[in-house]
Amino acid sequence: MSDKTKFMAKEGVVLFVAREDASYTLEPLVDCLLGEGLTAAQVTDAVAASAKRVLKISLSENGLKRSVAELDVEAQAIAVKLIDRLTVKNADRVPPVSKRRGLPAAVAAA
């Protein structure tokens, strides 16, 4: 394997890890915001800005640099995917709180 191929493989892994870091870190926040009734349009810019910060940290820890424009594109993509994944598309499929497991169900039953 050539040095360029090794670098490109490492770069791909570092980008994957940085994207996953951003999604994992921001998932509870996005879930809470959407649960409070905010729309995707209302939270996308803020989530993208936060994703950009997490990406910068994760990439810099691994010695990979990106331009501001590249970070903006990556952060926007992460925000859109995360919001889309956490948006309830069919409310009929969401069980009532009393049918769920864990703390919300215990509080609802009390």
Rosetta blueprint (number, residue, H / E / L):
1 M L
2 S L
3 D H
4 K H
5 T H
6 K H
7 F H
8 M H
9 A H
10 K H
11 E H
12 G H
13 V H
14 V H
15 L H
16 F H
17 V H
18 A H
19 R H
20 E H
21 D H
22 A H
23 S H
24 Y H
25 T H
26 L H
27 E H
28 P H
29 L H
30 V H
31 D H
32 C H
33 L H
34 L H
35 G H
36 E L
37 G L
38 L L
39 T L
40 A H
41 A H
42 Q H
43 V H
44 T H
45 D H
46 A H
47 V H
48 A H
49 A H
50 S H
51 A H
52 K H
53 R H
54 V H
55 L H
56 K H
57 I H
58 S H
59 L H
60 S H
61 E H
62 N L
63 G L
64 L L
65 K L
66 R L
67 S L
68 V H
69 A H
70 E H
71 L H
72 D H
73 V H
74 E H
75 A H
76 Q H
77 A H
78 I H
79 A H
80 V H
81 K H
82 L H
83 I H
84 D H
85 R H
86 L H
87 T L
88 V L
89 K L
90 N L
91 A H
92 D H
93 R H
94 V L
95 P L
96 P L
97 V H
98 S H
99 K H
100 R L
101 R L
102 G L
103 L H
104 P H
105 A H
106 A H
107 V H
108 A H
109 A H
110 A L
